[in-house]
Amino acid sequence: MADERLLVIVDDDDAFAKTLKRSFERRGYRVLFAATFADLQLLLQSQAPGFAVVDLKLAGASGLACVEALHAHDPLMLIVVLTGFASIATAVESIKLGASHYLAKPSNTDDIEAAFSKAAGNAAVPLTERTTSIKTLEWEHIHEVLAETGFNISETARRLGMHRRTLARKLEKRQVR
């Protein structure tokens, strides 16, 4: 059975994770930390968190694997994915793998806690018509391929038929922080 106020943060940015940890502890959560997928697997052997905050892009790995492992460990766990590289493709995959919410950075503790409480979804959300630009379509396609390659920049560039530095520049230009 999951501990109702136990939260695990999966993020390789130590400074951000510590700040988030302190903020959640002030709100009455007990907070655990994992910097890698391997750290998370070890942690789950002895702990049963009820909440998780997962960074989508971990050093050398994808947070999607962490989302999948967390959901397999406890399907009722509320998992929020945070990313500075938001895209429709990774949002869809996160939800399909078990995340309850997906937030673009910058997001604070209030945003994350609100996302935990909105896990059920809302069928009354108004539908809006949106025209999609070529640049947006390109951005979403790049992120779809990035997710497919586990955020490997070199392989993504190869699949897209562009130079690695060109792809890196495009990612820096449109990075969501």
N, C-alpha and C positions, 0 to 999 in steps of 0.2 A: 504494500500500500504506500502510495506517495505521501511524503511529508507536505502538508498543505502550504507551509511558508518557506520551503526550501527551494532555492533558485540556483541554477547553474548558469554561469556565463562562459560561453565558448568564444574566445577572441584572442588573437595573437598580439594585439596592441595592448601591452601591459599597462600603460598609463590610462588609456580609456577604460580598460577593465577595472582597474582599481577605483577610478572615479565612480563608475557605475555601481560597483560593489558597495562603496561607502553610502551612496545615495539610497540604494535598496535596503541596506542595513538600518538606516535612519527610519525607514518605513516599516520596520519590524520583520524583515525577511532574514533568514539565515542564507548566506551566499557562499557558493563553492565556485571554483575557477578551473577551467581547463584551457590550455593554450593550443592544444593539438587534438586530432582525432584519437590518437593513442592515449593521451591523458584522459579524454572523455570516457573511453572504454574502461580504463582502470577505475575511474571514479564511479561508474555505473555498477561495478561489481559490489560496491559496499553502500551505495547511497540510492535513494529513491526520490529525486526532486519532483515537485509538482509543477515547476515553472522552468523555462529555459530561454535564454537570449543567445542567439547564435549569429556570429558574423559570417556573412556569405563567403567572403574571400579570406581564407586562412593561408599562411605561408606554406606553399607547396601543396595545398589541398583545397577542396571545396567544402564549404559549410553544409552543402546539401547532403553529404555523407553523414554528417553529424545529426542533421535533422532526421534522416532515415533511422539512424541508430537510436536516437532519443524516442522517436515514435514507436519503434519496435520494443523498446524497453518498457514503455508505458503509453498506450494509445490515448489515455486521458490527459497526459501532460500538455500544458499550454506552452507552445513554442512560438517565439517571435523571432523572425529573421531580420537582421539589420544589415544594410549594405550601402556602400558608397558608390556602387555600380548597379543601380536599379535598372531592371528591364522587365518587360512583360514575360519573356521566356523564363527567367529565373524566378519570378513571382509565381508563375503557374507551377513550375517544378517544385518549388518550396511547399506550396499548398498540397500538391499531389503526394508529396513525401511525408506529410503530417504536420506541417507548420499551421498554426492557427491564425497567424498574421504575418505581414511582410511590410517593413518600414524602410524608407530611404533615410540615410543620414543627411543632415544631423537630426537625431531624435534624442529626446531626453527621457528621464525616468517617468515623467508624467505621460508622455506618448506611449511608452512601453507598457506601463500599468493599464492605461486605457485600452491598449490592444489586447491585453490579457482578458479584459472584461467584455470585449467585443468578439469573442471567439466563435460565437454561433452564426454570425452572418446576418444580413438584413435584406430581405427580399423587397423592401419598400424603397431602396436606394433609387433615386431618379436616374433614368437613362438619359444621357446627353449625347448629342451628335457631335462628333469631333472629326475634323479633317486631318489627315495624316500627311505630313510633308515627306519628301524624299529623304531628307536628313534624318527624320525620326525613324523611318523604315530602315535606313542603313544602320542607325544606332541599335535598333532592336535586333536586326539580323546579326550584327557583330556580337551582341550579348548572348544571343541564342547559340552561336558557334562557340563563344567563350565557355558557356555552361557545358556544352557537349564535350569540350576538351579538358574539363576540369580546371578552367582558368589558366591554361597553358598558352602564354602569349605567342610563342614561336609556332606552335601547332595551329593555333587560330589563324595567324597571319598566313601560314602555308595554305590552309583550307580556303581562305578568302582570296588568295592570289595577290597578296600585297606584301610589301616589305615590312619586317618586324618593327622597325623604327616608325614607319608611317602609322601602323596600328597603335603603337604606344602613344604617338602624338594625338591621334584621334581620341583615345581613351582619356588622356590628360585634359583635353579641351572640354569634354562633356562630362567629366567626372562629377558625381553628385556628392557633396560633402556637407 
